[in-house]
Amino acid sequence: KQEVTQIPAALSVPEGENLVLNCSFTDSAIYNLQWFRQDPGKGLTSLLLIQSSQREQTSGRLNASLDKSSGRSTLYIAASQPGDSATYLCAVQDRDDKIIFGKGTRLHILP
Amino acid sequence: GAGVSQSPSNKVTEKGKDVELRCDPISGHTALYWYRQSLGQGLEFLIYFQGNSAPDKSGLPSDRFSAERTGGSVSTLTIQRTQQEDSAVYLCASSLAATSGALPNNEQFFGPGTRLTVL
């Protein structure tokens, strides 16, 4: 059974710092991995989608990597800003098309 | 263009009543997903549709939950005889396709959710 774990559960960093959020999954047979952010009272916003054949994706200050063999993904945020404060969710889509989410990392950027 | 919309945004109901939640996916998206996020819990996958059919309904929490999709577009999630533990935010998402085998891009786009409170 696929399990997705995100570490840390919560993180506070000063504005301007670079940071890394971690996601691990137990079954490497995935179609893709997606990172989302969730803001209070709002739906999820897709950040980056990495197909199983890819190793990384970049969008602006965000870079997501995927190492399928080790069951890991990282989301790197460069030059953090207060507006980056949110909960970041990692989700994998397995071969049965099920989507399994991690519990998320609550990120707080200190002004 | 228009994103995924859900209605109602908030629903308060009494225990034992039935509720119906609606999702309008992005036009042209063939795959539609339902999730639930309970207080303090992660996101829970409920069911997905490829077109009008739902290949896997095993994520539905109980037989009080059902979902349908007609015309390959709008979907409704129905909860019968609601219980307090059904209180959660119900999120809907859509994508071009359910699997990446046929199309390279199956990024999911989420609606704002319906907050259900069962008293």
HADDOCK unambig.tbl for C-alpha pairs under 7 A between the chains (distance, minus, plus):
assign (segid A and resid 31 and name CA) (segid B and resid 100 and name CA) 6.36 0.50 0.50
assign (segid A and resid 42 and name CA) (segid B and resid 112 and name CA) 5.37 0.50 0.50
assign (segid A and resid 43 and name CA) (segid B and resid 110 and name CA) 6.07 0.50 0.50
assign (segid A and resid 43 and name CA) (segid B and resid 111 and name CA) 5.62 0.50 0.50
assign (segid A and resid 43 and name CA) (segid B and resid 112 and name CA) 3.97 0.50 0.50
assign (segid A and resid 43 and name CA) (segid B and resid 113 and name CA) 5.90 0.50 0.50
assign (segid A and resid 44 and name CA) (segid B and resid 110 and name CA) 5.53 0.50 0.50
assign (segid A and resid 45 and name CA) (segid B and resid 110 and name CA) 6.73 0.50 0.50
assign (segid A and resid 46 and name CA) (segid B and resid 109 and name CA) 6.55 0.50 0.50
assign (segid A and resid 49 and name CA) (segid B and resid 107 and name CA) 6.39 0.50 0.50
assign (segid A and resid 97 and name CA) (segid B and resid 98 and name CA) 6.43 0.50 0.50
assign (segid A and resid 97 and name CA) (segid B and resid 99 and name CA) 6.21 0.50 0.50
assign (segid A and resid 99 and name CA) (segid B and resid 45 and name CA) 6.25 0.50 0.50
assign (segid A and resid 100 and name CA) (segid B and resid 45 and name CA) 6.72 0.50 0.50
assign (segid A and resid 101 and name CA) (segid B and resid 42 and name CA) 6.89 0.50 0.50
assign (segid A and resid 101 and name CA) (segid B and resid 43 and name CA) 5.88 0.50 0.50
assign (segid A and resid 102 and name CA) (segid B and resid 42 and name CA) 6.42 0.50 0.50
assign (segid A and resid 103 and name CA) (segid B and resid 41 and name CA) 6.80 0.50 0.50
assign (segid A and resid 103 and name CA) (segid B and resid 42 and name CA) 4.24 0.50 0.50
assign (segid A and resid 103 and name CA) (segid B and resid 43 and name CA) 6.92 0.50 0.50
